[in-house]
Amino acid sequence: MALVGKKTAVAVVTIAIIVVCIPAIQNWFIPLRNAEGWTAPGWEKVAHTFRDLLKSNKRNGLSYSVYHKGEKVVDLWGGYVDLDKQEVWQERTMSQFYSSTKGACAIIVAMLVDRGYLDYEKPVATYWPEFGQNGKEKMTLRTLLGHKGGLSTLDTPPSIKTLFDTEVLGKMLAEQKPLWEPGTAQGYHCYTFGLYVDQIVRRADPKKRGIQQFFKEEIAHPFGIDFHIGLPLDQYYRVAKIHSPRLSDLVTGVLKNSNLLKLQVKMMTQTDTILSRSLQWPTLNLKTNMQWPSFYAFPFGSVNGFGHARDVAKLYGILFSGDKYKGKKLMSQKVLKMLSKTISSMPDMVLDIGKNLTFSLGFSQVNIPHGSKEDLSIGHAGYGGQVGLGYPSKDLGIGFVNNVLSVSMTMSDERFIALHQTTWECLEKLE
């Protein structure tokens, strides 16, 4: 029995080594595509790191950008949009930001708060009376934005057709009973966050606009930001082809992070838990219908944000630069300071990754390596390694997007971490 066990262990290790090594061998035969773009004086080292990333995995399609004090200082792109067709990443290529889109939703809500149309401390039912049922009567906007509302899933996941029907979807969302008493626990609202925000914005905005139209008219057009919540069909040709994580990526990821392994095992073996019900809707599939042009067009504030890294970096750069961007600003300093305050930090009932998840008013907050406590980031990570964030204390905005998805969580993508660290090194030398 001991011999059999030893042979099995050796076989497992051997297979793991082969699975991890095959991509490295394949990488030798892929033509290298050079990095494009530019950096301002003092930021050149970021470009060196970016080029190294393209060399280490030639399948990569990436863009990375930094805004500092309202000015663009890094704008880089490179790799493949579609490796099979040998199509390269262009200056105007866009990709999907997934959950990083939630940061844009949080900014919309903050703008409505700043204008007096919403109040973080008031019950959601103040603006949406139908919401006030099944234990949600006193749930405040703050509680919902902090992922503490117990609304991380729906008893009946909506069909694609229902998602496009605002009235039917609104009724379904309003009737949902919380999975826990609002405010007593935290659970990441992966898909539902953007759906609830859209319904609230439609009722609070005097013009009754949803998040797609509000972002377009109040942010994208006035500030020249080429970012979309819900992709116009005539822009689909610009979007990079998404490559899901390979088996080798999964193996490497779980070897480096035991909590990721536990999460994957739970998702595969426990089908009726808060985790599986929140992250695995039978009506949505990341590899099929969620990549249809018709689905990309849906203004899904949880996942359907499309743009280049420069546009997300610009969004956060403007947000945290006060009025330094051509004399314009998104909101007052009073509301901006609210966004910097942590409102929830505790173990998460959905993303149980062995540490607290921290949220402010719709944003995630992460102390990324090379940043001190006072430089806690404000933004949001997205599936596969996407990132949009800013640092209020540094007047800094950063965007990172890729189409070769990793299995990282909470801003831990190794490519982003390398670029982020180099960015901070440049920043510290300039200061």
C-alpha positions as CSV (number, residue, x, y, z in Angstrom):
1,M,0.0,0.0,0.0
2,A,2.8,2.4,0.9
3,L,4.5,1.6,-2.5
4,V,1.3,2.3,-4.4
5,G,0.8,5.6,-2.5
6,K,4.4,6.6,-3.3
7,K,4.0,5.8,-7.0
8,T,0.7,7.8,-7.1
9,A,2.4,10.8,-5.5
10,V,5.3,10.6,-8.0
11,A,2.8,10.3,-10.9
12,V,0.9,13.4,-9.7
13,V,4.0,15.4,-9.3
14,T,5.3,14.3,-12.7
15,I,2.0,15.3,-14.4
16,A,2.0,18.6,-12.6
17,I,5.6,19.4,-13.8
18,I,4.7,18.4,-17.4
19,V,1.5,20.6,-17.3
20,V,3.4,23.6,-16.0
21,C,6.4,23.1,-18.4
22,I,4.4,22.7,-21.7
23,P,3.4,26.4,-21.9
24,A,7.1,27.4,-21.4
25,I,8.1,25.2,-24.3
26,Q,5.2,26.5,-26.5
27,N,6.3,30.0,-25.7
28,W,9.5,29.4,-27.6
29,F,7.6,29.1,-30.9
30,I,5.4,32.1,-30.6
31,P,6.6,35.2,-32.5
32,L,7.3,38.0,-30.1
33,R,5.3,41.2,-30.5
34,N,7.1,44.3,-29.1
35,A,5.6,46.7,-26.7
36,E,4.1,49.9,-28.1
37,G,3.3,53.3,-26.5
38,W,5.3,55.7,-24.5
39,T,6.3,56.9,-21.0
40,A,7.0,60.3,-19.7
41,P,10.6,61.1,-18.5
42,G,11.2,59.3,-15.2
43,W,8.8,56.5,-15.9
44,E,10.9,54.6,-18.5
45,K,11.5,51.6,-16.2
46,V,7.8,50.7,-16.4
47,A,8.2,50.2,-20.1
48,H,11.1,47.8,-19.4
49,T,9.0,45.7,-17.1
50,F,6.2,45.7,-19.6
51,R,8.5,44.4,-22.4
52,D,9.8,41.7,-20.0
53,L,6.2,40.5,-19.4
54,L,5.6,40.2,-23.2
55,K,8.7,38.1,-23.5
56,S,8.0,35.8,-20.6
57,N,4.6,34.9,-22.0
58,K,4.2,35.7,-25.7
59,R,0.5,34.8,-25.6
60,N,-0.1,37.9,-23.6
61,G,-2.2,40.7,-24.8
62,L,-1.9,43.6,-22.4
63,S,-2.3,47.3,-21.8
64,Y,-1.1,49.3,-18.9
65,S,-1.4,53.0,-18.1
66,V,-0.8,55.5,-15.3
67,Y,-2.1,59.1,-14.7
68,H,-0.2,61.2,-12.2
69,K,-1.5,64.6,-11.0
70,G,-4.0,64.7,-13.8
71,E,-1.5,63.9,-16.6
72,K,-0.9,60.7,-18.5
73,V,2.7,59.5,-17.8
74,V,2.5,55.8,-18.9
75,D,0.6,54.4,-21.9
76,L,1.7,51.0,-23.0
77,W,0.2,48.1,-25.0
78,G,1.4,45.0,-26.8
79,G,1.0,41.3,-27.5
80,Y,-1.9,39.6,-29.3
81,V,-5.5,40.4,-29.7
82,D,-6.0,37.0,-31.2
83,L,-3.1,34.6,-31.2
84,D,-4.8,32.1,-33.5
85,K,-5.1,34.8,-36.2
86,Q,-1.8,36.5,-35.4
87,E,-3.7,39.8,-34.8
88,V,-1.7,42.2,-32.6
89,W,-2.9,44.5,-29.9
90,Q,-3.4,48.0,-31.3
91,E,-3.5,51.5,-29.7
92,R,-7.3,51.5,-29.8
93,T,-7.8,47.8,-28.8
94,M,-10.3,47.4,-26.0
95,S,-10.8,44.5,-23.6
96,Q,-13.3,43.5,-20.9
97,F,-12.6,44.7,-17.4
98,Y,-15.0,42.3,-15.7
99,S,-15.6,43.3,-12.0
100,S,-13.4,46.3,-12.3
101,T,-16.5,47.8,-13.9
102,K,-17.9,48.0,-10.4
103,G,-15.6,50.9,-9.7
104,A,-17.2,52.9,-12.4
105,C,-20.6,52.1,-10.9
106,A,-19.4,53.3,-7.5
107,I,-18.3,56.6,-9.1
108,I,-21.7,57.1,-10.6
109,V,-23.4,56.6,-7.2
110,A,-20.9,59.0,-5.6
111,M,-21.7,61.7,-8.2
112,L,-25.4,61.4,-7.4
113,V,-24.6,61.6,-3.7
114,D,-22.6,64.7,-4.4
115,R,-25.5,66.3,-6.3
116,G,-27.9,65.5,-3.5
117,Y,-29.9,62.8,-5.3
118,L,-28.7,60.0,-3.1
119,D,-27.6,59.6,0.5
120,Y,-25.4,56.7,1.6
121,E,-27.1,56.7,5.0
122,K,-30.7,56.5,3.8
123,P,-32.5,53.2,3.1
124,V,-32.5,52.1,-0.5
125,A,-36.3,52.0,-0.2
126,T,-36.3,55.8,0.1
127,Y,-35.6,55.8,-3.7
128,W,-37.0,52.4,-4.6
129,P,-40.1,51.7,-2.5
130,E,-40.6,48.2,-3.9
131,F,-37.2,47.3,-2.6
132,G,-38.5,47.6,1.0
133,Q,-39.8,44.1,1.5
134,N,-38.6,40.7,2.8
135,G,-36.3,42.2,5.5
136,K,-34.8,44.9,3.3
137,E,-36.9,47.8,4.6
138,K,-34.1,49.4,6.5
139,M,-31.1,48.4,4.4
140,T,-29.1,51.5,3.6
141,L,-27.2,52.3,0.4
142,R,-24.0,52.1,2.4
143,T,-24.8,48.5,3.5
144,L,-25.6,47.4,-0.1
145,L,-22.4,49.0,-1.5
146,G,-20.3,47.4,1.2
147,H,-21.5,43.9,0.1
148,K,-23.2,43.4,3.4
149,G,-26.8,43.3,2.2
150,G,-27.1,39.6,1.8
151,L,-28.1,40.0,-1.9
152,S,-25.2,38.2,-3.5
153,T,-27.5,36.0,-5.5
154,L,-31.0,35.5,-6.7
155,D,-33.3,32.6,-5.9
156,T,-34.0,32.3,-9.6
157,P,-31.0,33.5,-11.7
158,P,-32.3,35.7,-14.5
159,S,-32.2,34.5,-18.1
160,I,-30.5,36.6,-20.7
161,K,-33.9,37.8,-21.9
162,T,-34.8,38.9,-18.3
163,L,-31.5,40.8,-17.9
164,F,-32.5,43.0,-20.8
165,D,-36.0,43.7,-19.4
166,T,-35.4,46.4,-16.9
167,E,-38.9,46.3,-15.3
168,V,-39.1,42.5,-14.9
169,L,-35.5,42.4,-13.6
170,G,-36.3,45.2,-11.2
171,K,-39.2,43.3,-9.8
172,M,-37.1,40.2,-9.3
173,L,-34.4,42.2,-7.5
174,A,-36.8,44.0,-5.3
175,E,-38.5,40.8,-4.2
176,Q,-35.3,39.0,-3.3
177,K,-34.9,38.0,0.4
178,P,-31.5,38.5,1.9
179,L,-29.4,35.4,2.6
180,W,-28.4,36.9,6.0
181,E,-29.6,39.8,8.1
182,P,-28.4,43.0,6.3
183,G,-25.3,44.5,7.9
184,T,-24.4,41.5,10.0
185,A,-22.1,39.8,7.5
186,Q,-20.2,40.4,4.3
187,G,-20.5,38.4,1.0
188,Y,-19.2,39.6,-2.3
189,H,-22.1,40.5,-4.7
190,C,-20.3,39.3,-7.9
191,Y,-23.2,39.6,-10.4
192,T,-25.9,41.4,-8.4
193,F,-23.9,44.5,-7.5
194,G,-24.2,46.2,-10.9
195,L,-27.9,45.1,-11.3
196,Y,-28.9,46.8,-8.0
197,V,-26.9,49.9,-8.7
198,D,-28.5,50.3,-12.1
199,Q,-32.0,50.1,-10.7
200,I,-31.1,52.6,-8.0
201,V,-29.5,55.1,-10.4
202,R,-32.6,54.9,-12.7
203,R,-34.8,56.0,-9.8
204,A,-32.5,58.6,-8.3
205,D,-31.3,60.4,-11.4
206,P,-33.7,63.3,-12.4
207,K,-33.3,62.2,-16.1
208,K,-34.0,58.5,-15.2
209,R,-30.9,57.3,-16.9
210,G,-29.4,53.9,-16.3
211,I,-25.7,53.5,-15.5
212,Q,-24.8,53.1,-19.2
213,Q,-26.3,56.4,-20.3
214,F,-25.3,58.3,-17.2
215,F,-21.6,57.2,-17.6
216,K,-21.7,58.1,-21.2
217,E,-23.2,61.6,-20.8
218,E,-21.7,62.7,-17.5
219,I,-18.2,61.1,-17.6
220,A,-17.2,59.6,-20.9
221,H,-18.1,62.5,-23.2
222,P,-17.2,65.4,-20.9
223,F,-13.8,64.0,-19.9
224,G,-12.9,62.2,-23.1
225,I,-12.9,58.7,-21.7
226,D,-13.3,55.8,-24.2
227,F,-14.9,53.4,-21.7
228,H,-18.3,51.7,-22.0
229,I,-20.6,50.0,-19.6
230,G,-22.2,47.8,-22.2
231,L,-20.4,47.7,-25.5
232,P,-22.0,49.4,-28.5
233,L,-22.3,46.8,-31.3
234,D,-20.4,49.0,-33.7
235,Q,-17.3,48.9,-31.4
236,Y,-17.2,45.1,-31.1
237,Y,-14.5,44.8,-33.7
238,R,-12.1,46.6,-31.3
239,V,-12.4,44.0,-28.5
240,A,-9.6,41.5,-27.8
241,K,-10.4,37.8,-27.9
242,I,-10.6,36.4,-24.4
243,H,-8.5,33.4,-23.5
244,S,-9.6,31.6,-20.3
245,P,-7.0,30.3,-17.8
246,R,-5.3,27.1,-19.0
247,L,-4.9,24.0,-16.9
248,S,-1.2,24.9,-16.4
249,D,-2.3,28.4,-15.1
250,L,-4.7,26.7,-12.6
251,V,-2.1,24.3,-11.4
252,T,0.5,27.0,-11.0
253,G,-2.1,29.2,-9.2
254,V,-3.2,26.7,-6.7
255,L,0.4,25.6,-6.0
256,K,1.2,29.2,-5.0
257,N,-2.1,29.9,-3.2
258,S,-3.6,27.2,-1.1
259,N,-6.7,29.3,-0.5
260,L,-7.4,29.4,-4.2
261,L,-7.2,25.6,-4.2
262,K,-9.8,25.4,-1.4
263,L,-12.1,27.8,-3.3
264,Q,-11.8,25.8,-6.5
265,V,-12.6,22.6,-4.7
266,K,-15.6,24.1,-3.0
267,M,-17.0,25.4,-6.3
268,M,-16.6,22.0,-8.0
269,T,-17.9,19.9,-5.1
270,Q,-20.5,22.0,-3.3
271,T,-23.3,23.0,-5.7
272,D,-25.8,24.6,-3.3
273,T,-23.8,27.0,-1.2
274,I,-23.6,30.8,-1.0
275,L,-20.4,30.5,-3.0
276,S,-21.7,28.5,-5.9
277,R,-25.1,30.3,-6.0
278,S,-23.3,33.7,-6.1
279,L,-20.5,32.9,-8.6
280,Q,-22.1,30.2,-10.8
281,W,-25.3,31.3,-12.4
282,P,-26.6,28.5,-14.7
283,T,-27.8,31.1,-17.2
284,L,-24.4,32.7,-17.6
285,N,-21.2,31.1,-18.9
286,L,-17.9,33.0,-19.2
287,K,-16.8,30.8,-22.2
288,T,-20.0,31.0,-24.2
289,N,-22.9,33.4,-24.0
290,M,-21.0,36.0,-21.9
291,Q,-18.8,36.5,-24.9
292,W,-21.6,37.1,-27.4
293,P,-21.7,40.5,-29.0
294,S,-25.3,40.8,-27.9
295,F,-24.3,40.1,-24.3
296,Y,-21.4,42.5,-24.4
297,A,-24.0,45.2,-25.3
298,F,-25.9,44.7,-22.1
299,P,-25.1,47.5,-19.5
300,F,-24.1,45.0,-16.9
301,G,-22.4,47.1,-14.3
302,S,-20.9,44.0,-12.6
303,V,-18.8,42.8,-15.5
304,N,-19.4,44.5,-18.8
305,G,-17.0,47.4,-18.8
306,F,-14.9,47.7,-21.9
307,G,-12.0,50.0,-22.6
308,H,-8.2,50.4,-22.8
309,A,-6.1,50.7,-19.7
310,R,-5.5,54.4,-20.4
311,D,-9.2,55.1,-20.1
312,V,-9.5,53.5,-16.7
313,A,-6.3,55.1,-15.5
314,K,-7.6,58.4,-16.7
315,L,-10.9,57.8,-14.8
316,Y,-9.2,57.3,-11.5
317,G,-6.5,59.9,-12.3
318,I,-9.2,62.5,-12.7
319,L,-11.2,61.3,-9.7
320,F,-8.2,61.6,-7.4
321,S,-6.6,64.7,-8.9
322,G,-9.3,67.1,-7.5
323,D,-9.7,69.8,-10.2
324,K,-6.2,69.4,-11.7
325,Y,-7.6,67.9,-14.9
326,K,-8.2,71.0,-17.1
327,G,-10.1,72.6,-14.2
328,K,-12.7,69.8,-14.2
329,K,-13.7,67.4,-11.4
330,L,-16.0,64.5,-11.0
331,M,-17.2,65.4,-7.5
332,S,-16.5,67.5,-4.4
333,Q,-13.6,66.8,-2.0
334,K,-16.3,66.2,0.7
335,V,-17.7,63.1,-1.1
336,L,-14.2,62.1,-2.3
337,K,-13.1,61.8,1.3
338,M,-16.0,59.5,2.0
339,L,-14.9,57.1,-0.7
340,S,-11.5,56.7,1.0
341,K,-13.0,55.4,4.3
342,T,-13.3,51.7,4.9
343,I,-16.9,50.6,5.6
344,S,-16.4,46.9,5.8
345,S,-13.4,44.6,6.4
346,M,-14.1,41.0,7.5
347,P,-14.0,37.4,6.2
348,D,-16.2,37.1,3.1
349,M,-19.0,34.6,3.0
350,V,-18.6,34.2,-0.8
351,L,-14.9,34.7,-1.5
352,D,-13.5,32.8,1.4
353,I,-9.8,33.3,0.6
354,G,-8.4,33.1,4.1
355,K,-8.2,36.8,4.8
356,N,-10.5,39.8,5.2
357,L,-11.9,41.5,2.1
358,T,-12.0,45.3,2.6
359,F,-14.5,47.6,0.9
360,S,-15.3,51.3,0.9
361,L,-18.4,52.7,-0.7
362,G,-18.6,50.3,-3.7
363,F,-14.8,50.0,-4.1
364,S,-12.5,47.4,-2.9
365,Q,-9.4,48.5,-0.9
366,V,-6.2,46.5,-1.1
367,N,-2.8,47.2,0.4
368,I,-0.8,46.0,-2.6
369,P,2.9,45.2,-2.1
370,H,5.1,48.3,-2.2
371,G,2.3,50.5,-0.8
372,S,2.3,51.5,2.8
373,K,-0.9,51.5,5.0
374,E,-1.5,55.2,4.3
375,D,-1.4,54.4,0.6
376,L,-4.3,51.9,0.6
377,S,-5.6,51.6,-3.0
378,I,-9.2,52.4,-3.9
379,G,-10.6,50.8,-7.0
380,H,-11.6,47.3,-8.1
381,A,-10.1,44.1,-9.4
382,G,-11.7,42.1,-12.2
383,Y,-11.7,38.5,-13.2
384,G,-8.5,37.3,-14.9
385,G,-6.3,40.0,-13.5
386,Q,-8.0,43.2,-14.7
387,V,-7.4,46.3,-12.4
388,G,-8.6,49.9,-12.1
389,L,-7.5,51.8,-9.0
390,G,-6.2,55.0,-7.6
391,Y,-4.3,56.5,-4.7
392,P,-5.8,59.7,-3.4
393,S,-2.7,60.6,-1.4
394,K,-0.5,60.4,-4.6
395,D,-2.9,61.8,-7.2
396,L,-2.4,58.5,-9.0
397,G,-4.7,56.5,-11.3
398,I,-3.7,53.1,-12.7
399,G,-5.4,50.8,-15.3
400,F,-4.4,47.3,-16.4
401,V,-6.3,45.0,-18.7
402,N,-5.4,41.7,-20.5
403,N,-7.1,39.1,-22.6
404,V,-5.0,36.0,-21.4
405,L,-6.8,35.6,-18.1
406,S,-5.0,34.5,-14.9
407,V,-6.5,32.8,-11.9
408,S,-5.5,35.6,-9.5
409,M,-7.9,37.3,-7.1
410,T,-8.1,40.7,-5.4
411,M,-5.4,42.5,-7.4
412,S,-2.8,39.7,-7.1
413,D,-2.1,39.1,-10.8
414,E,1.7,38.7,-11.1
415,R,1.9,40.8,-14.3
416,F,0.0,43.7,-12.6
417,I,2.1,43.4,-9.4
418,A,5.3,43.7,-11.4
419,L,4.1,46.8,-13.2
420,H,2.6,48.3,-10.0
421,Q,5.9,47.8,-8.1
422,T,7.9,49.4,-10.9
423,T,5.4,52.3,-11.0
424,W,5.9,53.0,-7.4
425,E,9.7,52.9,-7.7
426,C,9.5,55.5,-10.4
427,L,7.0,57.6,-8.4
428,E,9.3,57.6,-5.3
429,K,12.3,58.7,-7.3
430,L,10.3,61.6,-8.8
431,E,9.1,62.7,-5.5
